[in-house]
Amino acid sequence: MTQAPTPTADGVRRLVRSLLKEGADGTGGPDVRPVTQDRAHTWWIGSGHVLRLAPDREASVRRRRELRLRDVVRPHVPVTVPTSVAHGDWAPGLAYTLDTRVPGGTADEYDVSAVGEADLAGLLGGLRAVPARQAEALGVPRTAPRSLEALRRMAVHAAERLAAADEFDAARLLQLTPPGAAQLAAQSGTAVLTHHGLTGAHVVVSGDGRVRGVLDWTAAVLGDPAEDIAGLAVAVGAPAAVRAATLAGYSARPCLRGLWLARCDTVVRLTDRLEGRADGPLPLLRAQLRRVWEPILLERVTDFQEDDPEP
């Protein structure tokens, strides 16, 4: 496979000049800079746009699908879904999209207010309202739910290593027993459209705590709604995520399932980072671990009837 080119400031500037018609004489034009030093394929363009360059052909497929999916999602959710002002190929077979920038910070920077939790509830409810057939027609894949018991076993071993490094109290994971994990298995027939990439960086929050937008829909799937609840627990904390999911109409089972997916995931991710198997900023991973272990009212795993209604 041909090696994809590495984006450069000059190359990005030339592309943007042709798209925005700024600096067409080869001078001037908007300022361009990478969003972060480790994300060479995402660039701020002035103060009003962001350019996302697909690094390979698989990412290009997802990027092109995202353009159509955002149009489908937008009428259903109360938060901003980015709008593309231009799209095409930045290299042979490699897609780009130039989007309007959603104003605000990230959920890693700002706390979500009570009204912001209502915004998140509208997001979760809106995603559930998107017809599955419409999403599938765009090429959105279906994914099977993860095994919480398998993840629990991984997290128990990871927690022991974190405890040895004085990073975590491994006894906290004993709250989720094998029978409890079985009770929180995903129920059949509950698949919905999920963003499947809800992180603090993808949730745009304003200084007053409102959720203003949700970014990067390239990982969207038809699958377990608890995955988005888990993502929100990592992004905004367990209490806010569970309150938002409850407000969206989800019952205790998917809320608790999402909470424990998030808790196990963050334990495993921090362990992998400390032991050199993964990258990522340690302060952020530690903050995410703290967020998902914030106590909630639904803390105790209880017995569920098999005929419990699920939205």
C-alpha positions in Angstrom: 0.0 0.0 0.0 1.3 3.5 -0.9 2.5 5.5 2.1 0.2 8.4 2.8 1.8 11.8 2.7 2.4 13.7 5.9 0.4 16.9 6.0 2.5 20.1 6.2 1.5 23.7 7.0 2.3 24.8 3.5 0.2 22.0 1.9 -2.7 22.7 4.3 -2.5 26.4 3.5 -2.6 25.8 -0.2 -5.6 23.6 0.1 -7.5 26.0 2.3 -6.7 29.0 0.0 -8.4 27.1 -2.9 -11.4 26.3 -0.7 -12.0 29.6 1.1 -10.7 31.8 -1.7 -8.6 33.6 0.8 -5.1 34.6 -0.2 -5.7 33.4 -3.8 -2.7 35.5 -4.9 -0.5 33.1 -2.9 -0.1 35.5 0.1 -2.0 35.8 3.3 -5.0 33.6 4.0 -6.1 32.2 7.4 -3.7 31.0 10.0 -3.3 27.2 10.0 -2.0 25.0 12.8 -2.4 21.4 14.1 -5.1 21.0 16.8 -2.4 19.2 18.8 1.2 18.2 18.0 0.3 14.5 18.1 -2.7 14.9 15.6 -1.0 15.7 12.3 -4.3 15.2 10.3 -6.5 17.7 12.2 -5.9 21.4 11.7 -7.4 24.6 13.0 -8.1 27.0 10.1 -8.3 30.5 11.4 -10.8 30.9 14.2 -13.8 29.6 12.3 -13.0 26.2 10.7 -11.3 22.9 11.3 -9.8 20.7 8.5 -9.8 17.0 9.0 -7.6 14.9 6.7 -8.2 11.1 6.5 -4.8 9.3 7.0 -5.8 6.2 5.0 -8.5 4.8 2.8 -10.4 3.1 5.6 -10.6 6.5 7.4 -11.7 8.1 4.1 -14.7 5.7 3.9 -15.7 6.7 7.4 -15.2 10.4 6.7 -17.4 10.3 3.6 -20.1 8.3 5.5 -19.9 10.9 8.3 -20.9 13.7 6.0 -24.2 11.9 5.2 -24.8 10.7 8.7 -24.5 14.1 10.2 -27.3 15.3 8.0 -29.5 12.5 9.2 -28.7 13.0 12.9 -28.9 16.8 12.9 -32.8 17.1 13.0 -33.0 14.7 15.9 -30.6 16.2 18.5 -30.6 19.5 20.3 -26.9 20.1 20.1 -24.8 21.3 17.2 -23.5 18.7 14.7 -20.7 20.2 12.7 -21.4 21.3 9.1 -19.0 20.8 6.2 -18.3 23.8 4.0 -16.1 21.7 1.7 -15.0 18.2 1.1 -13.0 16.1 -1.4 -9.7 14.4 -1.6 -6.5 16.0 -0.2 -4.3 13.2 -1.8 -5.3 10.4 -4.2 -8.0 8.4 -2.5 -7.7 10.2 0.9 -10.7 12.3 1.9 -10.8 15.7 3.7 -13.7 17.7 5.2 -13.5 21.4 6.1 -16.0 22.0 8.9 -17.3 25.1 10.7 -15.8 25.2 14.1 -18.3 24.7 17.0 -17.6 27.5 19.6 -16.8 26.5 23.1 -14.3 24.4 25.1 -14.3 20.7 25.8 -15.8 18.6 28.6 -12.2 18.1 29.8 -12.1 21.8 30.4 -15.6 22.7 31.6 -18.1 21.1 33.9 -21.5 20.3 32.5 -24.4 22.1 34.3 -27.9 20.7 35.1 -29.1 22.3 31.8 -26.1 20.7 30.1 -27.2 17.3 31.4 -30.6 18.0 29.7 -28.7 18.7 26.5 -27.0 15.3 26.8 -30.3 13.6 27.5 -31.6 15.2 24.3 -28.5 13.8 22.5 -29.1 10.3 23.7 -32.9 10.4 23.0 -32.3 11.9 19.6 -29.9 9.1 18.6 -32.4 6.5 19.7 -35.0 8.2 17.5 -32.9 7.9 14.3 -34.4 5.0 12.3 -32.0 2.0 12.1 -32.8 1.4 8.5 -31.9 4.9 7.6 -28.5 4.6 9.3 -27.9 1.2 7.7 -28.6 2.6 4.3 -25.7 5.0 4.8 -23.4 2.1 5.6 -23.3 2.5 9.4 -22.3 -1.0 10.7 -23.9 -3.0 13.3 -21.8 -4.2 16.3 -22.5 -6.8 18.9 -22.5 -5.8 22.5 -19.3 -6.4 24.5 -19.2 -9.0 27.2 -19.2 -7.1 30.5 -18.0 -10.3 32.3 -15.0 -10.6 30.1 -14.2 -7.0 30.5 -14.7 -7.3 34.3 -12.1 -10.1 34.5 -9.6 -8.0 32.5 -10.2 -5.0 34.8 -9.8 -7.1 38.0 -6.3 -8.2 36.9 -5.4 -4.6 35.8 -6.7 -3.2 39.1 -4.3 -5.4 41.0 -1.4 -4.0 39.1 -2.7 -0.5 39.6 -3.0 -1.2 43.3 0.7 -2.4 43.4 1.6 1.0 41.8 -0.5 2.8 44.4 -2.8 4.2 41.7 -6.1 2.5 42.6 -7.9 0.6 45.3 -8.5 -2.8 43.6 -11.2 -3.7 46.2 -13.5 -1.2 44.5 -13.9 -3.5 41.5 -15.3 -6.2 43.8 -18.6 -4.3 43.8 -19.2 -5.8 40.4 -19.5 -9.6 40.9 -19.9 -12.2 38.1 -23.6 -12.5 38.8 -23.9 -8.7 38.8 -22.2 -8.6 35.4 -24.5 -11.3 34.1 -27.5 -9.2 35.2 -26.1 -6.3 33.3 -25.7 -8.1 30.0 -27.0 -6.3 27.0 -30.6 -7.1 26.2 -31.6 -8.3 22.8 -33.4 -5.9 20.5 -32.0 -2.8 22.1 -29.5 -1.7 19.4 -29.7 2.0 18.5 -27.5 4.5 16.6 -24.6 5.3 18.9 -21.9 7.9 18.5 -19.5 5.4 19.9 -16.7 7.9 20.4 -18.0 10.2 23.1 -14.9 11.6 24.9 -14.3 14.8 26.6 -12.6 16.1 23.5 -15.7 15.4 21.4 -18.2 17.0 23.7 -18.2 20.8 23.2 -19.2 22.7 26.4 -19.6 26.5 26.9 -18.5 28.4 30.0 -22.0 28.2 31.5 -22.0 24.4 31.4 -24.3 24.0 28.3 -23.4 21.3 25.8 -23.1 23.1 22.5 -22.1 20.4 20.2 -20.7 16.9 19.6 -17.8 16.3 17.2 -16.4 13.4 15.1 -19.1 11.0 14.1 -16.8 8.7 12.2 -17.0 5.8 14.7 -20.9 5.7 14.8 -22.4 2.3 14.8 -25.8 0.6 15.4 -25.2 -1.1 18.7 -25.4 -1.1 22.5 -26.7 2.3 23.9 -24.7 1.6 27.1 -21.5 2.4 25.1 -22.6 6.1 24.8 -23.6 6.2 28.4 -20.1 4.8 29.2 -18.5 7.4 27.0 -20.4 10.2 28.8 -19.3 8.8 32.2 -15.7 9.2 31.0 -16.3 12.6 29.5 -18.5 14.3 32.1 -18.5 12.0 35.2 -20.6 9.1 36.3 -23.4 11.1 38.1 -24.0 13.5 35.2 -23.9 10.7 32.6 -26.4 8.5 34.5 -28.7 11.5 35.2 -28.7 12.4 31.5 -29.4 8.8 30.5 -32.2 8.5 33.0 -33.7 11.8 31.8 -33.5 10.3 28.2 -35.7 7.4 29.3 -33.1 4.7 29.9 -33.8 2.4 32.8 -31.4 1.3 35.5 -30.0 -1.7 33.5 -28.4 0.2 30.6 -27.3 3.0 33.0 -25.5 0.6 35.3 -24.1 -1.3 32.4 -22.7 1.9 30.9 -21.2 2.9 34.2 -19.4 -0.4 34.7 -18.2 -0.5 31.1 -16.6 2.9 31.7 -15.1 1.8 35.0 -13.6 -1.3 33.7 -12.3 0.4 30.5 -10.6 3.2 32.4 -8.9 0.8 34.8 -7.6 -1.2 31.8 -6.5 1.9 29.8 -4.5 3.4 32.7 -2.8 0.1 33.3 -1.9 -0.3 29.7 -0.5 3.3 29.7 1.6 2.8 32.8 3.0 -0.5 31.5 3.9 0.9 28.1 1.3 -0.8 25.9 -0.5 2.4 25.0 0.0 6.1 24.6 -2.0 8.9 26.1 -1.5 11.7 28.7 -1.3 10.3 32.2 -3.1 13.2 33.8 -6.1 12.8 31.5 -6.3 9.0 32.1 -6.2 9.5 35.8 -8.8 12.2 35.6 -11.1 9.9 33.6 -10.6 7.2 36.2 -11.7 9.6 38.9 -14.7 10.7 37.0 -16.2 7.3 36.4 -15.7 6.3 40.0 -17.7 9.2 41.3 -20.6 7.7 43.4 -24.1 7.6 42.0 -27.6 6.8 43.4 -27.8 3.6 41.3 -24.6 2.3 42.8 -26.0 -1.0 44.0 -26.5 -3.7 41.3 -30.0 -5.1 41.9 -31.9 -8.0 40.5 -33.7 -7.2 37.2 -36.7 -8.9 35.8 -36.2 -10.4 32.3 -39.2 -8.5 31.1 -38.0 -5.1 32.3 -39.0 -2.7 29.5 -36.1 -1.1 27.7 -36.4 2.0 25.5 
